[in-house]
Amino acid sequence: MKYLLPFLLLFPVFSAACVALVPRHNTFTIRVLSLASSLIVFIASLTALVAFDNKCSHFQFVTKVDWVYGSNVSLYLGIDGISLFFILLTTFLVPLCFLSGWKSVTKYVKEYCISFLLLETCVLGVFCTLDLLVFYFFFEALLLPIFALIGVFGSRSRKIKAAYQFFLYTLLGSLLMLFALLVLYFQAGTSDYQVLLSLEVSHHKQLLLWLALFIAFAVKVPLIPLHIWLPEAHVEAPTSGSVILAGVLLKLGAYGFLRFSIALLPFASEYFGPFVFVLCAVNIVYASLTALRMVDLKKMIAYSSIAHIGFVIIGLFSLNVQGIEGALLLILSHGIVASGLFLCVGVLYDRTHTRLIHYYGGLVQTIPLFSLFFLVLIIGNISVPGTSSFVGESIVLFGMLQTNTPIAAVSAGSMVLGTAYSLWLYNRVALGSVKSRYTPFFSDLSRRECSILFPILFLTLFMGLCPGLFLEPMHLSVAKALRGGI
């Protein structure tokens, strides 16, 4: 198991090189090779879950290779209960992305598959690395394949603008993170994350570094008012791009908050806690109200994601075990449910080539199987008991009640808005009379589409019914992060 993490990072790169050697016209071979590669990586990540020791609070499967000679920067890999499920979520979603673009992506298929394989390596590198500067390298490197996915494979004329907007927002925010990481590096003389956990940083310096890191991660999550790039990116990106944005990219910011802001700068995290709570409460209410007035399916789900992220950040900065574990479970749930909703939008778009809500209606009469899948995901988005989101939000609110009761009350009250826009969406799309003028009686889900959506529905219900299987591996790692690694 020592070489498991290097395998997870290098195998997609090796597969991308193999895909590059396949003639461009042989698109079927390119698709099969890419899908098979992603499935192998997913199976390998499952071995990490099986071999993971829940009773160990230290990083596991550790591998260290010197990278830059004489600089104390190394390719230092390891995972704990926090990063384990982020890795599994990534490797789970990438094969579904390849399947979702199997027929819709017809141009530049080789470049599309190579971009996804390289993106998988970069994302896994972010979650695996225990070196701050290598973390920054992977954190920035993933901008390039996502930029290509939006700018080249987007579906509308504004895709170039959306790609540049995404790139510039996240790049400028990350420059502040680089500044903070370099300050920590020069103070400690190393970029080893485990060494930095025990580093004593003055309170004044913590406040400055925390602000730099907060802006970088708030852009990535994103939080209002740094969210402008996300709805545009979702609308212009292909379905698989939206899945990666919602299911993986938004998780990088939350992961950074926990790994760096909270674990390395505990005083500043507690000091700025009230500011974060107020910002997140505004974030939840504003995003929910904005979702209610959206007429584009993707934009509505994008603003729904922003609202759910507000709950996640509130849970993280509650600074207790219950709040953080609930936030982690909620963000995993969001990665599954939001990805499923975007895949459902992709199914509709492939048939009608429109995402405007007023063109739909009565789909339960024409495509009942799709309507059933869509209903389960809507229920998951509402956080109905028995679904994954319900458990996460409940634990977050329980943790928040111990820290700030008024913010917990506002957050709980705003869940009504989430119910409103979710039910409104399903009512407009699936119920009512059939608008045959715009949506003819097209075919229901194909076997390929069922194979994409069924695992997502299964996980949505499985996480809600068996949350302990996900919470137990996190517990010691969360407790260690709160203690600052002691």
C-alpha positions in Angstrom: 0.0 0.0 0.0 3.0 2.3 0.2 2.8 3.1 -3.5 -1.0 3.5 -3.7 -1.0 7.3 -3.7 1.8 7.7 -6.3 -0.2 5.2 -8.4 -3.4 7.3 -8.1 -1.4 10.4 -9.2 0.7 8.9 -12.0 -1.7 6.5 -13.6 -4.0 9.2 -15.1 -0.9 10.9 -16.5 0.3 7.7 -18.0 -3.2 7.1 -19.4 -3.3 10.6 -20.9 0.0 9.9 -22.6 -1.4 6.7 -24.0 -4.5 8.5 -25.3 -2.3 11.1 -26.9 -0.7 8.3 -29.0 -4.1 7.0 -30.4 -5.0 8.5 -33.8 -7.5 11.3 -33.5 -10.1 9.7 -35.8 -10.3 6.6 -33.5 -12.6 8.2 -31.0 -14.1 5.0 -29.7 -10.7 3.7 -28.6 -10.0 7.1 -27.0 -13.2 7.0 -25.0 -12.9 3.4 -23.9 -9.2 3.8 -22.9 -10.0 7.0 -20.9 -13.1 5.4 -19.2 -11.1 2.2 -18.3 -8.3 4.3 -16.8 -10.7 6.3 -14.6 -12.4 3.0 -13.5 -9.0 1.5 -12.5 -8.2 4.6 -10.5 -11.6 4.4 -8.8 -11.1 0.8 -7.9 -7.6 1.6 -6.5 -9.1 4.4 -4.4 -11.5 1.9 -2.9 -8.6 -0.2 -1.7 -7.5 2.8 0.3 -11.0 2.8 2.0 -10.7 -0.9 2.7 -7.2 -0.6 4.1 -7.8 2.6 6.0 -7.4 2.3 9.8 -10.1 4.3 11.5 -8.3 4.1 14.9 -5.2 5.8 13.6 -5.1 9.7 13.8 -1.9 10.0 11.8 -1.6 10.3 8.0 -1.6 6.9 6.3 -0.1 5.5 3.1 2.7 8.0 3.5 5.3 8.3 0.6 8.0 10.9 0.5 10.2 11.7 -2.5 12.6 14.7 -2.7 11.4 17.0 -5.5 13.5 20.3 -5.4 17.0 19.6 -4.2 18.2 21.8 -1.3 14.9 23.5 -0.7 13.1 21.2 1.7 10.3 20.9 -0.9 9.3 17.2 -1.5 6.5 15.2 -3.0 5.2 14.2 0.4 2.0 12.2 0.1 -0.4 10.9 2.7 -4.1 10.9 3.6 -6.3 10.9 6.7 -10.0 10.6 7.4 -10.6 14.1 6.0 -8.9 13.7 2.6 -10.0 10.0 2.2 -13.6 10.8 1.1 -12.6 13.7 -1.1 -10.4 11.3 -3.0 -13.2 8.8 -3.3 -15.6 11.5 -4.5 -13.2 12.6 -7.2 -12.5 9.1 -8.5 -16.2 8.3 -8.4 -17.3 11.3 -10.5 -14.6 11.2 -13.2 -15.9 8.0 -14.8 -19.4 9.4 -14.7 -18.1 12.5 -16.5 -16.6 10.4 -19.3 -20.0 8.5 -19.7 -22.0 11.8 -19.7 -19.9 13.2 -22.6 -19.9 9.9 -24.5 -22.3 11.2 -27.2 -22.5 14.9 -26.5 -18.8 15.6 -27.0 -18.1 15.0 -30.7 -15.2 17.4 -31.5 -11.7 17.4 -30.0 -12.5 14.1 -28.2 -8.8 13.4 -27.6 -8.2 16.8 -26.0 -11.3 16.4 -23.9 -10.2 13.0 -22.5 -6.7 14.2 -21.9 -7.9 17.3 -20.0 -10.1 15.2 -17.7 -7.2 12.7 -17.0 -4.8 15.5 -16.2 -7.5 17.2 -14.1 -8.0 14.1 -12.1 -4.2 14.0 -11.3 -4.2 17.6 -10.2 -7.3 17.2 -7.9 -6.0 14.1 -6.3 -2.6 15.8 -5.8 -4.4 18.6 -3.8 -6.0 16.1 -1.5 -2.9 13.8 -1.1 0.0 16.2 -0.7 1.5 17.0 2.7 3.8 19.7 1.4 2.4 23.3 1.2 4.2 24.4 -2.0 3.4 21.2 -3.8 -0.2 21.7 -2.7 -0.1 25.1 -4.3 1.4 23.6 -7.5 -1.5 21.2 -7.9 -4.0 23.8 -6.7 -3.0 26.1 -9.6 -2.3 23.4 -12.2 -5.9 22.3 -12.3 -7.0 25.7 -13.6 -5.6 24.8 -17.1 -7.7 21.7 -17.8 -10.9 23.3 -16.4 -10.2 26.5 -18.5 -10.0 24.2 -21.5 -13.2 22.3 -20.6 -15.2 25.6 -20.3 -13.6 27.6 -23.1 -13.3 24.8 -25.8 -16.1 22.4 -24.9 -18.7 24.9 -23.7 -22.1 25.0 -25.5 -22.7 28.8 -26.0 -21.0 31.9 -27.4 -20.1 33.3 -24.0 -17.9 30.3 -23.1 -14.6 32.2 -23.7 -15.6 35.0 -21.4 -16.7 32.5 -18.7 -13.5 30.6 -19.0 -11.4 33.8 -18.6 -13.6 35.0 -15.8 -13.1 31.7 -13.9 -9.3 31.7 -14.6 -8.7 35.2 -13.5 -10.9 35.1 -10.4 -9.3 32.0 -9.0 -5.7 32.8 -10.1 -5.7 36.3 -8.5 -7.2 34.8 -5.3 -4.5 32.1 -5.2 -1.7 34.6 -5.4 -2.7 35.7 -1.9 -2.5 32.1 -0.8 1.0 31.8 -2.2 2.0 34.8 -0.2 0.7 33.2 3.0 2.3 29.9 2.3 5.7 31.5 1.6 5.6 33.4 4.9 5.0 30.1 6.7 7.7 28.4 4.7 10.4 31.0 5.5 9.4 31.1 9.2 9.5 27.3 9.6 12.3 26.6 7.1 10.2 23.8 5.6 6.9 23.4 3.8 6.2 20.1 5.5 2.5 20.3 6.6 3.0 18.1 9.7 5.9 20.3 10.9 3.8 23.4 10.3 1.0 22.1 12.5 3.2 22.6 15.5 4.6 26.0 14.4 3.8 28.9 16.7 2.7 31.9 14.7 2.2 35.3 16.5 -1.4 36.5 16.8 -0.9 39.5 14.6 0.7 37.5 11.8 -2.1 34.9 12.1 -4.7 37.6 11.4 -2.9 38.7 8.2 -2.2 35.2 6.9 -5.8 34.2 7.7 -7.2 37.0 5.6 -4.9 36.1 2.6 -6.0 32.5 2.8 -9.6 33.3 3.3 -9.8 35.4 0.1 -8.2 32.6 -1.9 -10.5 29.8 -0.6 -13.6 32.0 -0.5 -13.1 32.5 -4.3 -12.8 28.8 -4.8 -15.8 27.8 -2.7 -17.2 30.5 -3.6 -18.8 32.9 -1.1 -20.7 36.1 -1.9 -19.5 38.6 -3.2 -16.7 36.5 -4.8 -19.2 34.1 -6.5 -19.7 35.9 -9.9 -17.6 33.5 -11.9 -19.5 30.3 -10.8 -23.0 30.7 -12.4 -21.4 31.9 -15.7 -18.9 28.9 -15.6 -21.8 26.4 -15.0 -24.0 27.8 -17.7 -21.2 27.8 -20.4 -19.5 24.5 -19.4 -20.5 21.2 -20.8 -22.4 18.8 -18.5 -19.3 17.0 -17.4 -17.6 20.4 -16.7 -20.5 21.4 -14.4 -20.2 18.1 -12.6 -16.5 18.6 -11.9 -17.1 22.2 -10.8 -19.9 21.3 -8.4 -18.7 17.9 -7.3 -14.9 18.6 -7.0 -13.7 22.1 -7.5 -16.0 23.7 -4.8 -14.6 21.2 -2.3 -11.1 22.5 -2.7 -12.0 25.7 -0.9 -13.7 24.0 2.0 -10.8 21.5 2.2 -8.3 24.5 2.3 -10.3 26.2 5.1 -10.0 23.2 7.3 -6.5 22.2 6.4 -4.9 25.6 6.5 -7.1 28.4 8.0 -8.4 26.3 10.9 -5.6 23.8 11.6 -2.6 26.2 11.1 -4.2 29.5 12.3 -6.5 28.6 15.2 -6.4 32.0 16.9 -7.3 33.9 13.7 -10.1 31.4 12.9 -11.7 32.0 16.2 -11.2 35.7 16.0 -12.8 36.0 12.6 -15.5 33.5 13.4 -18.4 36.1 13.8 -17.4 37.7 10.5 -17.6 34.3 8.8 -20.9 33.5 10.4 -22.6 36.7 9.2 -21.1 36.4 5.7 -22.3 32.8 5.4 -25.8 33.7 6.7 -26.1 36.4 4.1 -24.6 34.0 1.5 -27.4 31.4 2.3 -30.3 33.8 2.2 -29.1 35.8 -0.9 -28.2 32.7 -2.9 -31.6 31.0 -2.1 -33.6 34.1 -3.0 -31.6 34.5 -6.3 -32.2 30.8 -7.1 -36.0 31.5 -6.8 -35.8 34.0 -9.7 -33.6 32.1 -12.1 -35.1 30.9 -15.4 -32.0 28.8 -16.4 -31.8 25.3 -15.0 -28.1 25.4 -14.5 -28.0 28.8 -12.9 -30.7 27.8 -10.4 -28.6 24.7 -9.4 -25.5 26.9 -9.3 -27.0 29.3 -6.8 -28.4 26.3 -4.9 -24.8 25.1 -4.6 -23.7 28.5 -3.3 -26.4 28.4 -0.6 -25.4 24.9 0.5 -21.7 25.9 0.7 -22.8 28.6 3.2 -23.9 25.8 5.5 -20.6 24.0 5.0 -18.5 27.0 6.0 -20.7 27.7 9.0 -20.1 24.1 10.2 -16.3 24.3 9.7 -16.0 27.6 11.6 -18.2 26.3 14.5 -14.8 24.9 15.6 -16.2 21.8 17.3 -16.1 18.2 16.2 -19.9 18.0 15.5 -20.0 21.0 13.3 -16.9 20.1 11.2 -18.0 16.5 10.8 -21.4 17.6 9.7 -19.8 20.1 7.3 -17.7 17.3 5.7 -20.6 15.0 5.4 -22.7 17.8 3.9 -20.1 18.8 1.3 -19.7 15.1 0.2 -23.5 14.9 -0.1 -23.5 18.1 -2.1 -20.9 16.7 -4.4 -23.2 13.8 -5.2 -26.6 15.5 -5.2 -25.5 18.6 -7.2 -23.6 16.5 -9.7 -26.7 14.4 -10.2 -28.9 17.5 -10.7 -26.4 18.8 -13.3 -26.4 15.4 -15.1 -30.2 15.5 -15.2 -30.0 18.9 -16.8 -27.6 17.5 -19.3 -30.1 14.7 -20.1 -32.7 17.3 -20.9 -30.4 19.5 -22.8 -29.3 16.6 -25.0 -32.9 16.2 -26.1 -34.2 19.7 -26.3 -31.0 21.9 -26.6 -32.5 24.4 -24.1 -32.1 25.0 -20.4 -34.9 27.6 -19.9 -37.4 26.4 -17.4 -40.5 27.8 -19.1 -40.0 25.4 -22.1 -40.6 22.4 -19.9 -43.6 20.9 -18.2 -45.4 17.6 -17.7 -42.2 15.5 -18.1 -43.6 12.9 -15.7 -46.0 12.0 -18.4 -43.5 11.7 -21.2 -40.3 10.5 -19.4 -41.4 9.0 -16.1 -38.2 7.2 -15.3 -36.2 10.4 -15.6 -38.8 12.2 -13.5 -38.4 9.6 -10.7 -34.6 10.0 -10.7 -35.0 13.8 -10.8 -37.5 13.7 -7.9 -35.1 11.7 -5.6 -32.3 14.2 -6.3 -34.6 17.2 -5.6 -35.6 15.5 -2.3 -31.9 15.1 -1.5 -31.3 18.8 -2.3 -34.2 19.7 0.1 -32.5 17.6 2.8 -35.5 15.4 3.5 -34.9 12.8 6.3 -33.3 9.6 4.9 -31.1 11.5 2.4 -27.4 12.4 2.8 -28.0 16.2 3.0 -30.4 15.9 6.0 -27.8 14.2 8.2 -25.1 16.7 7.3 -27.2 19.8 7.8 -28.6 18.4 11.1 -25.2 17.8 12.5 -24.0 21.2 11.3 -26.9 22.9 13.1 -26.3 20.9 16.2 -22.6 22.0 16.2 -23.6 25.6 15.5 -26.0 25.7 18.4 -23.0 25.2 20.7 -21.2 28.2 19.1 -23.7 30.8 17.9 -27.5 30.3 18.4 -28.8 33.2 16.4 -26.8 32.2 13.3 -28.0 28.6 13.7 -31.6 29.9 13.8 -31.1 32.0 10.7 -29.5 29.1 8.9 -32.3 26.7 9.9 -35.0 29.2 8.8 -33.3 29.7 5.4 -33.8 26.0 4.7 -37.4 26.9 3.9 -36.1 28.9 0.9 -34.2 25.8 -0.2 -37.4 23.8 -0.1 -39.2 26.6 -2.0 -36.9 26.8 -5.0 -36.4 23.0 -5.2 -40.1 22.2 -5.3 -40.8 25.1 -7.6 -38.2 23.7 -10.0 -39.6 20.2 -10.0 -43.2 21.5 -10.3 -42.3 23.6 -13.4 -40.3 20.8 -15.1 -42.0 17.6 -14.3 -45.6 18.4 -13.3 -48.5 20.2 -15.0 -49.4 20.0 -18.7 -47.1 18.8 -21.4 -45.7 21.7 -23.5 -45.6 19.7 -26.7 -44.8 22.8 -28.7 -41.4 22.9 -27.1 -40.8 19.5 -25.7 -42.1 16.6 -27.9 -42.5 13.1 -26.6 -38.8 12.2 -26.6 -37.4 9.0 -25.3 -36.8 8.2 -21.6 -33.5 7.4 -20.0 -31.1 5.2 -22.0 -29.1 2.4 -20.4 -26.0 4.6 -20.4 -27.9 7.4 -18.7 -29.3 5.0 -16.1 -25.8 3.7 -15.4 -24.7 7.3 -14.7 -27.6 8.3 -12.4 -28.3 5.1 -10.5 -25.0 5.1 -8.5 -25.7 8.8 -7.6 -29.2 8.0 -6.3 -27.9 5.0 -4.4 -25.2 7.0 -2.6 -27.7 9.8 -1.8 -29.9 7.3 0.1 -27.1 5.2 1.4 -25.3 8.1 3.0 -28.5 9.2 4.6 -29.3 5.8 6.0 -25.8 4.8 7.1 -23.9 8.0 7.9 -21.8 6.4 10.6 -19.8 4.6 7.9 -18.6 8.0 6.7 -18.3 9.8 10.0 -16.3 7.2 11.8 -13.1 7.4 9.6 -13.2 11.3 10.0 -13.5 11.5 13.7 -9.9 11.2 14.9 -8.6 13.4 12.0 -11.1 16.1 12.7 -10.2 16.1 16.4 -6.6 16.3 15.5 -7.2 19.3 13.2 -9.0 21.1 16.0 -6.1 20.5 18.3 -3.7 22.0 15.8 -2.1 18.6 15.1 -1.0 18.0 18.7 
